[in-house]
């Protein structure tokens, strides 16, 4: 059944403050990623962080939030993680 | 002592979401009469077939510059340390964990091995305990 709303409330747990907001389902995941990055001050180091759901990285950030939500069964309040990627040099 | 309070503050500040998700069970061990505070963290490694590891991060007065001193210890008797408690060096190894290095160390930001041994030119800066543990958990699972 199609979601009559055009927003979904998502929570992103980060290493700083968490994000808990409504997002337009027509926006790309990049918007959610950027919002979470802002909380950790990582805007300039996108490649050092990953947006994850159930421990799986959401790597295609161009996909619409609504499409991913439908595919993965997200509902209002679904929780994701923003985690740092290991930097081994 | 400020260094000890700072250590306790960052340990107490670990986010319950991540602690619970990964089963870290952080535990502080203090040694009377010494400038040492140990944090013991339980780690479960998918990469190593579910092996349980116990990481000891030793805080000393210089930890904010030198890094948190890392060692893996016996999960059943955390007073015992030794290479046998580290992830293996190969087949499968764990990226960034170097048990064969002298001294054994971890090449991830936030610990002594990174900031004082392998990359002494790279300061601790704003590295955090939580960030380090998440990075270590990631390499233990990948």
Backbone of each chain as ProteinMPNN parsed JSONL, in Angstrom:
{"seq_chain_A": "XXXXXXXXXXXXXXXXXXXXXXXXXXXXXXXXXXXXXXXXXXXXXXXXXXXXXXXXXXXXXXXXXXXXXXXXXXXXXXXXXXXXXXXXX", "coords_chain_A": {"N_chain_A": [[0.835, -1.182, 0.0], [0.642, 2.196, -0.892], [2.483, 4.79, 0.714], [0.731, 7.35, 2.173], [1.789, 9.682, 3.117], [4.257, 12.184, 2.404], [6.541, 12.305, 3.769], [8.955, 10.907, 6.051], [9.798, 9.918, 9.309], [13.003, 9.725, 10.465], [15.687, 8.322, 12.342], [19.017, 8.955, 12.997], [21.709, 7.578, 14.47], [24.612, 8.92, 15.736], [28.14, 9.527, 16.356], [28.128, 11.811, 17.723], [25.656, 14.172, 18.465], [22.325, 12.864, 17.907], [20.326, 12.497, 14.917], [16.961, 13.235, 14.448], [14.417, 13.437, 12.649], [11.905, 14.57, 10.28], [11.904, 13.533, 6.934], [11.726, 14.329, 3.5], [10.362, 12.048, 1.279], [10.99, 12.083, -1.335], [13.457, 13.091, -1.593], [17.006, 12.577, -2.067], [19.047, 9.986, -0.497], [21.375, 11.189, 0.142], [20.78, 13.618, 1.317], [19.938, 12.929, 3.876], [22.269, 11.726, 4.768], [24.049, 13.91, 4.666], [22.894, 15.519, 6.621], [23.324, 14.034, 8.92], [26.101, 13.921, 8.878], [26.671, 16.559, 9.428], [26.207, 16.705, 12.146], [28.405, 15.444, 13.245], [30.417, 17.016, 12.435], [31.57, 16.37, 10.033], [31.485, 17.235, 7.431], [33.45, 17.893, 5.562], [34.748, 15.55, 5.187], [33.492, 13.336, 3.912], [34.045, 10.797, 2.87], [35.037, 9.415, 4.964], [33.073, 8.389, 6.499], [30.199, 6.272, 7.022], [26.845, 5.623, 6.146], [24.623, 3.534, 7.694], [22.338, 0.762, 7.709], [21.057, -1.711, 9.661], [23.661, -2.714, 9.915], [24.586, -2.677, 7.319], [26.115, -0.901, 4.765], [24.717, 1.945, 3.239], [25.299, 2.605, 0.237], [24.642, 3.779, -2.197], [23.92, 6.813, -2.493], [22.377, 8.371, -4.042], [19.893, 7.414, -4.37], [16.326, 7.662, -3.906], [14.932, 8.523, -0.75], [12.396, 7.512, -0.205], [12.179, 5.291, -1.916], [14.156, 3.585, -0.939], [13.224, 3.257, 1.639], [10.854, 1.878, 1.203], [11.809, -0.469, 0.073], [13.362, -1.536, 2.166], [11.658, -1.637, 4.243], [11.251, 0.49, 6.014], [9.836, 2.418, 8.664], [8.124, 5.15, 10.324], [10.413, 6.476, 12.597], [12.364, 4.611, 12.265], [15.691, 3.441, 12.766], [18.96, 4.406, 11.941], [22.551, 4.204, 11.486], [25.335, 6.398, 11.693], [28.565, 5.867, 11.016], [32.122, 5.93, 11.658], [34.538, 5.228, 9.111], [37.126, 2.815, 9.125], [40.425, 4.054, 9.209], [43.183, 2.939, 8.015], [46.569, 3.173, 7.763]], "CA_chain_A": [[0.0, 0.0, 0.0], [1.503, 3.358, -0.946], [2.493, 5.662, 1.883], [0.052, 8.592, 1.805], [2.623, 10.829, 3.51], [5.459, 12.321, 1.59], [7.7, 12.399, 4.659], [9.165, 9.797, 6.989], [10.682, 10.323, 10.414], [14.14, 8.807, 10.579], [16.656, 8.602, 13.399], [20.375, 8.514, 12.689], [22.574, 7.63, 15.645], [25.972, 9.277, 15.33], [29.06, 9.577, 17.492], [27.834, 13.064, 18.434], [24.199, 14.18, 18.685], [21.589, 12.086, 16.915], [19.35, 13.171, 14.059], [15.61, 12.671, 14.608], [13.674, 14.436, 11.881], [11.121, 14.15, 9.118], [12.58, 13.735, 5.657], [10.894, 14.173, 2.299], [10.707, 10.762, 0.667], [11.466, 12.299, -2.708], [14.845, 13.555, -1.563], [17.971, 11.47, -2.077], [19.674, 9.618, 0.778], [22.474, 12.13, 0.393], [20.277, 14.655, 2.229], [19.99, 12.328, 5.212], [23.701, 11.55, 5.068], [24.622, 15.232, 4.953], [22.352, 16.0, 7.895], [24.031, 13.309, 9.978], [27.497, 14.367, 8.843], [26.733, 17.858, 10.087], [26.247, 16.498, 13.601], [29.755, 15.029, 13.669], [31.394, 17.931, 11.854], [32.317, 15.626, 9.02], [31.097, 17.655, 6.079], [34.597, 17.911, 4.659], [35.368, 14.214, 5.136], [32.402, 12.385, 3.645], [34.528, 9.443, 2.587], [35.463, 8.764, 6.209], [31.891, 7.962, 7.254], [29.232, 5.441, 6.298], [25.47, 5.561, 6.644], [24.327, 2.102, 7.729], [21.086, 0.235, 8.252], [21.29, -3.121, 9.996], [25.086, -2.998, 9.693], [24.917, -2.664, 5.895], [26.304, 0.473, 4.296], [23.866, 2.429, 2.15], [26.361, 3.246, -0.537], [24.108, 4.576, -3.3], [23.249, 7.934, -1.823], [21.534, 9.102, -5.01], [18.544, 6.822, -4.358], [15.326, 8.395, -3.134], [14.653, 7.983, 0.585], [11.158, 6.733, -0.265], [12.423, 4.0, -2.568], [14.919, 2.737, -0.007], [12.328, 2.966, 2.765], [9.912, 0.845, 0.776], [12.56, -1.716, -0.131], [13.886, -2.079, 3.423], [10.593, -1.708, 5.24], [11.378, 1.527, 7.035], [8.628, 3.098, 9.136], [8.485, 6.3, 11.151], [11.239, 6.148, 13.758], [13.435, 3.652, 11.937], [16.985, 3.925, 13.226], [20.158, 4.115, 11.155], [23.781, 4.628, 12.152], [26.432, 7.015, 10.953], [29.768, 5.36, 11.694], [33.37, 6.241, 10.97], [35.219, 4.132, 8.409], [38.496, 2.673, 9.62], [41.503, 4.617, 8.405], [44.418, 2.194, 8.29], [47.592, 3.658, 6.821]], "C_chain_A": [[0.883, 1.25, 0.0], [1.375, 4.224, 0.311], [1.837, 6.987, 1.498], [0.859, 9.833, 2.184], [3.764, 10.982, 2.516], [6.683, 12.594, 2.454], [7.776, 11.142, 5.507], [10.115, 10.286, 8.072], [11.773, 9.274, 10.58], [15.075, 9.282, 11.69], [18.016, 8.104, 12.917], [21.221, 8.69, 13.95], [23.99, 7.899, 15.164], [26.878, 9.228, 16.561], [28.922, 10.888, 18.255], [26.332, 13.069, 18.75], [23.507, 13.383, 17.585], [20.688, 12.986, 16.081], [18.014, 12.47, 14.274], [14.662, 13.655, 13.945], [12.824, 13.774, 10.805], [11.93, 14.452, 7.858], [11.603, 13.501, 4.517], [11.323, 12.905, 1.575], [11.207, 10.92, -0.773], [12.899, 12.809, -2.765], [15.797, 12.353, -1.587], [18.527, 11.186, -0.681], [20.802, 10.571, 1.154], [22.053, 13.221, 1.385], [20.343, 14.163, 3.677], [21.439, 12.18, 5.672], [24.331, 12.888, 5.458], [24.153, 15.766, 6.305], [23.085, 15.342, 9.067], [25.504, 13.732, 10.037], [27.671, 15.684, 9.581], [26.869, 17.688, 11.6], [27.65, 16.134, 14.082], [30.838, 15.95, 13.114], [32.196, 17.292, 10.738], [32.034, 16.042, 7.599], [32.26, 17.602, 5.085], [35.253, 16.55, 4.48], [34.315, 13.132, 4.92], [32.885, 10.956, 3.512], [34.982, 8.71, 3.844], [34.29, 8.272, 7.051], [30.991, 7.113, 6.368], [27.873, 5.535, 6.975], [25.038, 4.1, 6.565], [22.926, 1.832, 8.251], [21.292, -1.258, 8.46], [22.703, -3.557, 9.622], [25.477, -3.076, 8.215], [25.01, -1.218, 5.427], [25.344, 0.789, 3.154], [24.771, 3.255, 1.247], [25.847, 4.093, -1.691], [23.258, 5.705, -2.73], [22.392, 8.757, -2.772], [20.102, 8.556, -5.018], [17.594, 7.65, -3.497], [15.085, 7.707, -1.788], [13.416, 7.08, 0.541], [11.361, 5.363, -0.878], [13.159, 3.041, -1.633], [14.033, 2.32, 1.165], [11.372, 1.83, 2.41], [10.62, -0.511, 0.662], [12.956, -2.363, 1.19], [12.853, -2.107, 4.545], [10.702, -0.673, 6.34], [10.002, 2.086, 7.385], [9.077, 4.335, 9.913], [9.272, 5.843, 12.367], [12.309, 5.113, 13.49], [14.796, 4.274, 12.23], [18.117, 3.467, 12.296], [21.368, 4.565, 11.96], [24.659, 5.4, 11.179], [27.706, 6.618, 11.683], [31.019, 5.753, 10.922], [33.92, 5.011, 10.254], [36.645, 4.026, 8.943], [39.506, 3.283, 8.658], [42.785, 3.909, 8.828], [45.446, 2.634, 7.272], [48.92, 2.955, 7.059]], "O_chain_A": [[1.792, 1.349, 0.824], [0.294, 4.362, 0.883], [2.32, 7.678, 0.602], [0.637, 10.912, 1.634], [4.178, 10.019, 1.871], [7.719, 13.045, 1.967], [6.797, 10.411, 5.66], [11.099, 10.973, 7.797], [11.498, 8.096, 10.805], [15.225, 10.479, 11.936], [18.144, 6.961, 12.479], [21.419, 9.805, 14.43], [24.506, 7.196, 14.295], [26.428, 8.925, 17.666], [29.528, 11.06, 19.312], [25.801, 12.077, 19.248], [24.029, 13.243, 16.479], [20.336, 14.092, 16.491], [17.951, 11.241, 14.281], [14.164, 14.585, 14.581], [12.996, 12.601, 10.47], [12.558, 15.504, 7.747], [10.766, 12.599, 4.565], [12.505, 12.713, 1.291], [11.777, 9.992, -1.347], [13.481, 12.942, -3.841], [15.431, 11.252, -1.175], [18.481, 12.042, 0.203], [21.135, 10.735, 2.327], [22.86, 13.687, 2.188], [20.754, 14.894, 4.578], [21.778, 12.475, 6.818], [25.052, 12.982, 6.452], [24.923, 16.386, 7.039], [23.419, 15.989, 10.06], [26.075, 13.879, 11.118], [28.67, 15.906, 10.264], [27.576, 18.457, 12.251], [28.035, 16.478, 15.199], [32.029, 15.699, 13.297], [33.36, 17.631, 10.522], [32.308, 15.293, 6.661], [32.065, 17.3, 3.908], [36.204, 16.411, 3.71], [34.26, 12.143, 5.652], [32.234, 10.02, 3.974], [35.279, 7.517, 3.795], [34.475, 7.799, 8.172], [31.014, 7.217, 5.141], [27.763, 5.528, 8.202], [25.081, 3.496, 5.493], [22.4, 2.551, 9.101], [21.66, -1.977, 7.531], [22.904, -4.642, 9.077], [26.588, -3.499, 7.896], [24.107, -0.416, 5.66], [25.183, -0.001, 2.224], [24.978, 4.448, 1.47], [26.526, 5.022, -2.127], [22.053, 5.565, -2.519], [21.755, 9.726, -2.36], [19.206, 9.164, -5.604], [17.994, 8.254, -2.501], [15.04, 6.48, -1.7], [13.388, 6.021, 1.167], [10.782, 4.38, -0.415], [12.836, 1.856, -1.546], [14.085, 1.179, 1.623], [11.118, 0.939, 3.22], [10.105, -1.544, 1.091], [12.899, -3.584, 1.329], [13.141, -2.547, 5.658], [10.293, -0.923, 7.473], [9.125, 2.211, 6.53], [10.271, 4.538, 10.131], [8.852, 4.934, 13.083], [13.082, 4.77, 14.385], [15.028, 5.458, 11.983], [18.205, 2.296, 11.924], [21.23, 5.226, 12.989], [24.715, 5.087, 9.99], [27.905, 6.992, 12.839], [30.993, 5.894, 9.699], [33.781, 3.888, 10.739], [37.296, 5.043, 9.185], [39.448, 3.057, 7.449], [43.388, 4.232, 9.852], [45.239, 2.493, 6.067], [49.898, 3.231, 6.364]]}, "seq_chain_B": "XXXXXXXXXXXXXXXXXXXXXXXXXXXXXXXXXXXXXXXXXXXXXXXXXXXXXXXXXXXXXXXXXXXXXXXXXXXXXXXXXXXXXXXXXXXXXXXXXXXXXXXXXXXXXXXXXXXXXXXXXXXXXXXXXXXXXXXXXXXXXX", "coords_chain_B": {"N_chain_B": [[42.786, 14.166, 39.803], [43.275, 15.525, 36.637], [43.656, 14.101, 34.241], [42.683, 11.595, 34.788], [40.039, 12.08, 35.411], [39.192, 13.066, 32.949], [39.474, 10.759, 31.439], [37.616, 9.061, 32.646], [35.318, 10.495, 32.072], [35.105, 10.325, 29.269], [34.779, 7.595, 28.98], [32.446, 7.111, 30.433], [30.806, 8.472, 28.755], [30.337, 6.936, 26.55], [28.167, 5.938, 23.975], [25.124, 4.45, 24.816], [23.629, 3.111, 22.837], [25.497, 2.106, 20.928], [27.169, 0.637, 22.613], [25.446, -1.321, 23.561], [24.576, -2.48, 21.155], [26.892, -3.681, 20.126], [27.747, -5.194, 22.222], [29.757, -4.433, 24.049], [30.29, -4.093, 26.795], [31.786, -2.266, 28.677], [34.309, -1.903, 31.168], [35.772, -0.515, 34.0], [38.951, -0.659, 35.469], [40.791, 0.055, 38.245], [44.014, 0.647, 39.573], [45.28, 0.603, 42.65], [47.263, 3.193, 43.967], [48.704, 3.67, 41.672], [49.445, 5.364, 38.576], [47.463, 4.627, 36.672], [44.692, 3.751, 34.734], [42.524, 1.351, 33.715], [40.569, 0.389, 30.939], [38.407, -2.121, 30.104], [37.177, -3.76, 27.338], [34.775, -5.771, 25.849], [34.841, -7.599, 22.869], [33.286, -8.833, 19.957], [34.0, -10.797, 17.219], [33.025, -11.019, 13.968], [34.524, -11.601, 11.754], [36.387, -13.354, 12.744], [34.965, -15.617, 13.188], [33.162, -15.279, 15.28], [34.674, -15.106, 17.53], [35.491, -14.188, 20.866], [36.951, -11.36, 22.203], [39.052, -9.553, 24.457], [39.682, -6.305, 24.954], [42.122, -4.247, 26.317], [42.356, -0.983, 27.249], [44.701, 1.174, 28.283], [44.842, 3.888, 30.339], [47.004, 6.506, 30.981], [48.785, 9.222, 32.594], [49.641, 10.71, 30.355], [47.853, 10.221, 28.316], [46.258, 11.744, 26.591], [47.951, 12.761, 24.765], [49.83, 10.776, 24.032], [48.181, 8.648, 23.457], [45.754, 6.012, 23.982], [46.838, 3.192, 25.631], [47.076, 0.117, 24.073], [46.092, -3.317, 24.393], [45.395, -6.758, 23.959], [43.736, -8.949, 26.136], [43.293, -11.878, 28.211], [40.058, -13.056, 27.838], [38.822, -14.464, 29.847], [40.323, -14.133, 32.074], [41.243, -11.293, 32.925], [43.553, -10.223, 33.857], [45.601, -11.349, 32.621], [47.875, -11.03, 29.995], [49.056, -11.246, 26.569], [50.349, -12.468, 23.433], [48.766, -14.509, 22.499], [46.226, -13.765, 22.979], [45.592, -11.853, 21.203], [44.093, -10.954, 18.019], [44.752, -13.157, 15.222], [47.809, -12.999, 13.268], [47.636, -13.683, 10.648], [45.552, -15.346, 8.191], [42.666, -15.827, 9.307], [43.805, -12.471, 9.054], [43.391, -9.348, 10.842], [42.579, -6.308, 9.624], [44.775, -3.679, 10.231], [45.356, -4.458, 12.799], [48.119, -5.424, 14.519], [49.738, -7.893, 15.615], [52.275, -8.941, 15.349], [54.019, -6.904, 15.231], [56.681, -5.041, 16.732], [56.533, -2.977, 19.325], [53.556, -5.074, 19.772], [50.654, -3.739, 18.239], [47.939, -1.474, 17.389], [46.797, -0.13, 14.402], [45.013, 2.207, 14.327], [43.282, 5.281, 14.616], [43.555, 6.979, 17.706], [44.743, 5.318, 19.528], [47.735, 4.323, 21.331], [49.509, 2.851, 19.751], [49.086, 3.844, 17.216], [49.512, 6.689, 17.405], [51.903, 6.98, 18.778], [53.694, 5.065, 17.999], [53.451, 3.945, 15.3], [52.712, 6.148, 13.722], [53.903, 8.624, 14.678], [53.998, 11.228, 14.008], [51.466, 12.08, 13.725], [49.103, 13.712, 15.474], [46.984, 13.089, 18.375], [44.771, 14.751, 18.417], [41.338, 15.354, 17.918], [40.445, 12.787, 18.268], [38.262, 10.176, 19.338], [37.226, 7.951, 21.977], [34.913, 6.487, 21.388], [34.82, 6.704, 18.579], [37.179, 5.319, 17.918], [36.589, 2.725, 18.914], [34.425, 2.018, 17.309], [35.636, 1.954, 14.806], [37.464, -0.123, 15.22], [35.704, -2.22, 15.764], [34.558, -2.43, 13.287], [36.683, -3.352, 11.595], [37.07, -5.783, 12.795], [34.842, -7.107, 12.055], [34.604, -7.084, 9.288]], "CA_chain_B": [[43.718, 14.371, 38.689], [42.475, 15.849, 35.453], [43.726, 13.065, 33.196], [41.825, 10.483, 35.198], [38.65, 12.542, 35.257], [38.913, 13.111, 31.511], [39.318, 9.374, 30.98], [36.312, 8.573, 33.13], [34.254, 11.215, 31.366], [34.889, 9.785, 27.921], [34.263, 6.225, 29.11], [31.041, 7.224, 30.842], [30.061, 9.08, 27.661], [30.092, 6.003, 25.432], [26.728, 5.903, 23.706], [24.505, 3.153, 25.122], [23.186, 2.451, 21.603], [26.597, 1.346, 20.339], [27.633, -0.317, 23.63], [24.5, -2.432, 23.568], [24.562, -3.115, 19.831], [28.082, -4.506, 19.909], [28.035, -6.002, 23.416], [31.104, -4.081, 24.497], [30.408, -4.253, 28.257], [32.984, -1.586, 29.192], [34.527, -2.039, 32.61], [36.955, 0.223, 34.446], [39.74, -1.287, 36.531], [41.795, 0.987, 38.764], [45.062, -0.012, 40.35], [45.567, 1.506, 43.76], [48.629, 3.686, 44.108], [49.391, 3.794, 40.39], [48.878, 6.311, 37.615], [46.92, 3.779, 35.608], [43.258, 3.403, 34.738], [42.293, 0.443, 32.587], [39.226, 0.129, 30.433], [38.323, -3.416, 29.428], [36.031, -3.798, 26.431], [34.561, -7.069, 25.208], [34.585, -7.46, 21.437], [32.903, -10.064, 19.254], [34.491, -10.63, 15.857], [32.415, -11.845, 12.912], [35.611, -12.034, 10.876], [37.084, -14.468, 13.39], [34.01, -16.674, 13.504], [32.463, -15.037, 16.542], [35.61, -15.132, 18.661], [35.357, -13.121, 21.857], [38.236, -10.764, 22.549], [38.981, -8.527, 25.505], [40.659, -5.238, 24.691], [42.419, -3.378, 27.451], [42.905, 0.331, 26.929], [45.312, 1.678, 29.517], [44.974, 5.344, 30.42], [48.042, 7.006, 31.867], [48.694, 10.686, 32.619], [49.909, 11.333, 29.052], [47.039, 9.534, 27.3], [45.676, 12.647, 25.593], [48.992, 13.027, 23.76], [50.441, 9.521, 23.586], [47.161, 7.692, 23.043], [45.332, 4.999, 24.95], [47.74, 2.053, 25.361], [46.212, -1.011, 23.743], [46.544, -4.714, 24.486], [44.33, -7.734, 24.14], [43.991, -9.776, 27.317], [42.481, -13.096, 28.291], [38.674, -12.692, 28.167], [38.384, -15.16, 31.061], [41.146, -13.656, 33.19], [41.708, -10.054, 32.288], [44.865, -9.824, 34.369], [46.625, -12.028, 31.803], [48.042, -10.53, 28.638], [49.943, -12.082, 25.769], [50.002, -12.473, 22.008], [47.727, -15.498, 22.215], [44.916, -13.138, 23.154], [45.396, -10.925, 20.084], [43.678, -11.592, 16.764], [45.92, -13.725, 14.544], [48.518, -12.135, 12.313], [47.233, -14.044, 9.282], [44.608, -16.468, 7.968], [42.583, -14.504, 8.714], [44.28, -11.369, 9.885], [42.429, -8.257, 11.0], [43.205, -5.11, 9.066], [45.157, -2.651, 11.198], [45.776, -5.044, 14.076], [49.463, -5.921, 14.202], [50.313, -8.606, 16.756], [53.686, -9.295, 15.13], [54.855, -5.71, 15.307], [57.369, -4.879, 18.01], [55.597, -3.765, 20.127], [52.248, -5.311, 19.15], [49.901, -2.483, 18.295], [46.804, -1.32, 16.494], [46.963, 1.037, 13.535], [43.758, 2.959, 14.201], [43.381, 6.546, 15.345], [43.067, 7.015, 19.072], [45.527, 4.497, 20.458], [49.171, 4.547, 21.452], [50.207, 2.253, 18.614], [48.967, 4.721, 16.054], [50.036, 8.036, 17.609], [53.229, 7.006, 19.402], [54.578, 4.046, 17.433], [53.411, 3.84, 13.84], [52.547, 7.466, 13.077], [54.144, 9.565, 15.765], [53.825, 12.594, 13.493], [50.025, 12.385, 13.643], [48.636, 13.917, 16.848], [45.686, 12.541, 18.782], [43.734, 15.69, 18.001], [40.021, 15.168, 18.544], [40.001, 11.396, 18.192], [37.46, 9.817, 20.504], [37.142, 6.538, 22.327], [33.82, 5.878, 20.63], [35.245, 6.586, 17.184], [38.151, 4.23, 17.822], [35.937, 1.417, 19.116], [33.606, 1.718, 16.125], [36.548, 1.562, 13.724], [37.996, -1.456, 15.539], [34.614, -3.171, 15.564], [34.372, -2.589, 11.831], [37.709, -4.233, 11.027], [36.873, -7.117, 13.364], [33.658, -7.721, 11.437], [34.612, -7.046, 7.814]], "C_chain_B": [[42.927, 14.505, 37.394], [42.495, 14.715, 34.424], [42.799, 11.902, 33.501], [40.353, 10.85, 35.031], [38.259, 12.587, 33.782], [38.685, 11.704, 30.953], [37.954, 8.839, 31.396], [35.167, 9.232, 32.365], [34.025, 10.619, 29.981], [34.363, 8.349, 27.964], [32.771, 6.265, 29.48], [30.174, 7.756, 29.704], [29.842, 8.172, 26.465], [28.593, 5.849, 25.209], [26.139, 4.513, 23.969], [24.054, 2.395, 23.869], [24.291, 1.56, 21.034], [27.128, 0.291, 21.327], [26.748, -1.559, 23.619], [24.545, -3.207, 22.262], [25.732, -4.086, 19.661], [28.461, -5.352, 21.13], [29.389, -5.697, 24.023], [31.327, -4.281, 26.004], [31.648, -3.559, 28.834], [33.084, -1.682, 30.707], [35.827, -1.328, 32.981], [37.634, -0.558, 35.572], [40.803, -0.283, 36.965], [42.78, 0.237, 39.648], [45.532, 0.957, 41.428], [47.037, 1.908, 43.781], [49.394, 3.809, 42.809], [48.701, 4.854, 39.528], [48.339, 5.545, 36.415], [45.42, 3.6, 35.818], [43.036, 2.54, 33.506], [40.813, 0.389, 32.235], [39.274, -1.207, 29.709], [37.042, -3.437, 28.599], [35.952, -5.193, 25.809], [34.196, -6.851, 23.747], [34.245, -8.824, 20.85], [33.259, -9.857, 17.785], [33.806, -11.579, 14.88], [33.508, -12.409, 12.01], [36.32, -13.27, 11.426], [36.1, -15.517, 13.886], [33.319, -16.511, 14.843], [33.377, -15.051, 17.755], [35.407, -13.925, 19.573], [36.756, -12.655, 22.248], [38.017, -9.769, 23.684], [40.089, -7.515, 25.234], [40.858, -4.433, 25.965], [43.007, -2.075, 26.926], [43.404, 0.94, 28.227], [45.488, 3.189, 29.423], [46.064, 5.688, 31.42], [48.043, 8.534, 31.75], [48.911, 11.357, 31.255], [48.972, 10.841, 27.949], [46.491, 10.468, 26.231], [46.687, 13.056, 24.519], [49.51, 11.722, 23.171], [49.427, 8.525, 23.032], [46.838, 6.713, 24.159], [46.12, 3.73, 24.633], [46.935, 0.755, 25.232], [46.894, -2.362, 23.952], [45.309, -5.593, 24.556], [44.718, -8.636, 25.304], [43.049, -10.978, 27.29], [41.041, -12.724, 28.675], [38.184, -13.339, 29.46], [39.174, -14.748, 32.298], [41.865, -12.41, 32.698], [43.017, -9.524, 32.863], [45.978, -10.436, 33.516], [46.672, -11.423, 30.413], [49.006, -11.424, 27.884], [49.437, -12.139, 24.342], [48.89, -13.458, 21.677], [46.323, -14.915, 22.345], [44.618, -12.112, 22.059], [44.755, -11.676, 18.909], [44.913, -12.122, 16.05], [46.546, -12.755, 13.55], [48.119, -12.446, 10.872], [46.24, -15.214, 9.316], [43.597, -16.693, 9.084], [43.198, -13.464, 9.653], [43.167, -10.328, 9.998], [43.145, -6.981, 10.599], [43.517, -4.095, 10.176], [45.575, -3.177, 12.558], [47.063, -5.815, 13.824], [50.114, -6.64, 15.382], [51.795, -8.917, 16.581], [54.599, -8.075, 15.148], [55.531, -5.668, 16.67], [57.373, -3.392, 18.379], [54.312, -4.056, 19.357], [51.384, -4.065, 19.282], [48.767, -2.503, 17.281], [46.977, -0.032, 15.713], [45.598, 1.695, 13.283], [43.873, 4.203, 15.084], [42.821, 6.42, 16.759], [43.892, 6.206, 20.057], [47.027, 4.775, 20.317], [49.917, 4.014, 20.221], [50.178, 3.141, 17.392], [49.749, 6.025, 16.273], [51.453, 8.078, 18.188], [54.206, 6.01, 18.802], [54.607, 4.138, 15.91], [53.388, 5.193, 13.139], [52.719, 8.569, 14.113], [54.022, 11.023, 15.314], [52.355, 13.002, 13.419], [49.445, 12.499, 15.051], [47.261, 13.313, 17.104], [44.54, 13.445, 18.342], [42.419, 15.416, 18.703], [39.524, 13.734, 18.386], [39.253, 11.032, 19.476], [37.506, 8.314, 20.75], [36.065, 5.844, 21.5], [34.206, 5.689, 19.165], [36.221, 5.438, 16.997], [37.463, 2.865, 17.93], [35.078, 1.042, 17.915], [34.489, 1.291, 14.954], [37.107, 0.161, 13.976], [36.924, -2.516, 15.328], [34.427, -3.462, 14.081], [35.422, -3.534, 11.245], [37.608, -5.656, 11.598], [35.718, -7.853, 12.7], [33.782, -7.87, 9.927], [35.207, -8.308, 7.218]], "O_chain_B": [[42.036, 13.708, 37.101], [41.473, 14.409, 33.81], [42.208, 11.303, 32.603], [39.54, 10.046, 34.575], [37.151, 12.201, 33.408], [37.817, 11.491, 30.107], [37.235, 8.24, 30.595], [34.166, 8.586, 32.054], [32.882, 10.43, 29.565], [33.597, 7.936, 27.093], [31.955, 5.542, 28.908], [28.964, 7.53, 29.678], [29.233, 8.579, 25.476], [27.839, 5.651, 26.161], [26.604, 3.52, 23.407], [24.093, 1.165, 23.847], [24.05, 0.4, 20.699], [27.492, -0.814, 20.923], [27.232, -2.691, 23.663], [24.551, -4.438, 22.259], [25.57, -5.178, 19.117], [29.403, -6.143, 21.065], [30.093, -6.605, 24.465], [32.437, -4.603, 26.429], [32.489, -4.231, 29.432], [32.093, -1.56, 31.427], [36.857, -1.528, 32.338], [36.983, -1.048, 36.494], [41.611, 0.172, 36.156], [42.412, -0.688, 40.373], [46.112, 2.003, 41.132], [47.93, 1.074, 43.634], [50.605, 4.029, 42.825], [47.534, 5.186, 39.733], [48.729, 5.803, 35.277], [44.953, 3.336, 36.925], [43.329, 2.957, 32.386], [39.94, 0.35, 33.102], [40.086, -1.402, 28.805], [35.956, -3.163, 29.11], [36.946, -5.72, 25.308], [33.346, -6.02, 23.428], [34.846, -9.837, 21.207], [32.866, -8.86, 17.179], [33.985, -12.795, 14.954], [33.426, -13.551, 11.559], [36.791, -14.119, 10.67], [36.356, -16.214, 14.868], [32.933, -17.497, 15.471], [32.901, -15.011, 18.89], [35.183, -12.804, 19.116], [37.625, -13.461, 22.58], [36.929, -9.217, 23.843], [41.275, -7.84, 25.281], [39.901, -3.998, 26.605], [44.031, -2.073, 26.243], [42.63, 1.189, 29.151], [46.188, 3.697, 28.546], [46.051, 5.221, 32.559], [47.361, 9.08, 30.883], [48.414, 12.459, 31.028], [49.265, 11.024, 26.768], [46.278, 10.05, 25.093], [46.318, 13.626, 23.492], [49.615, 11.582, 21.953], [49.777, 7.659, 22.231], [47.564, 6.607, 25.148], [46.081, 3.241, 23.504], [46.216, 0.354, 26.148], [48.092, -2.522, 23.722], [44.297, -5.213, 25.145], [45.875, -9.035, 25.441], [42.141, -11.069, 26.463], [40.827, -12.134, 29.734], [37.254, -12.843, 30.097], [38.748, -14.986, 33.428], [42.955, -12.48, 32.13], [43.53, -8.499, 32.412], [47.149, -10.088, 33.667], [45.652, -11.314, 29.733], [49.691, -12.257, 28.478], [48.262, -11.894, 24.07], [48.158, -13.277, 20.704], [45.352, -15.507, 21.875], [43.516, -11.567, 21.999], [44.866, -12.898, 18.821], [46.01, -11.599, 16.247], [45.903, -11.825, 13.064], [48.241, -11.6, 9.986], [46.114, -15.941, 10.301], [43.69, -17.715, 9.764], [43.114, -13.575, 10.876], [42.137, -10.425, 9.331], [44.18, -6.624, 11.162], [42.64, -3.709, 10.949], [46.093, -2.424, 13.382], [47.094, -6.744, 13.017], [50.95, -6.06, 16.075], [52.499, -9.134, 17.567], [55.821, -8.21, 15.085], [55.005, -6.201, 17.647], [58.142, -2.623, 17.803], [54.006, -3.361, 18.389], [51.387, -3.412, 20.325], [48.652, -3.401, 16.447], [47.267, 1.022, 16.28], [45.109, 1.723, 12.154], [44.482, 4.171, 16.153], [41.759, 5.836, 16.976], [43.766, 6.376, 21.27], [47.498, 5.364, 19.344], [50.842, 4.654, 19.719], [51.138, 3.185, 16.622], [50.553, 6.418, 15.428], [52.128, 9.103, 18.097], [55.408, 6.087, 19.056], [55.655, 4.378, 15.31], [53.984, 5.353, 12.075], [51.799, 9.341, 14.383], [53.951, 11.934, 16.139], [52.042, 14.146, 13.087], [49.311, 11.493, 15.747], [46.486, 13.062, 16.181], [43.476, 12.969, 17.946], [42.374, 15.263, 19.924], [38.317, 13.492, 18.373], [39.576, 11.522, 20.558], [37.788, 7.523, 19.85], [36.279, 4.75, 20.978], [33.947, 4.637, 18.581], [36.113, 4.672, 16.04], [37.726, 1.964, 17.134], [35.012, -0.129, 17.544], [34.137, 0.382, 14.202], [37.211, -0.645, 13.051], [37.198, -3.583, 14.779], [34.172, -4.598, 13.681], [35.078, -4.43, 10.473], [38.017, -6.618, 10.947], [35.629, -9.079, 12.775], [33.11, -8.722, 9.345], [35.287, -8.435, 5.996]]}, "name": "protein", "num_of_chains": 2, "seq": "XXXXXXXXXXXXXXXXXXXXXXXXXXXXXXXXXXXXXXXXXXXXXXXXXXXXXXXXXXXXXXXXXXXXXXXXXXXXXXXXXXXXXXXXXXXXXXXXXXXXXXXXXXXXXXXXXXXXXXXXXXXXXXXXXXXXXXXXXXXXXXXXXXXXXXXXXXXXXXXXXXXXXXXXXXXXXXXXXXXXXXXXXXXXXXXXXXXXXXXXXXXXXXXXXXXXXXXXXXXXXXXXXXXXXXX"}
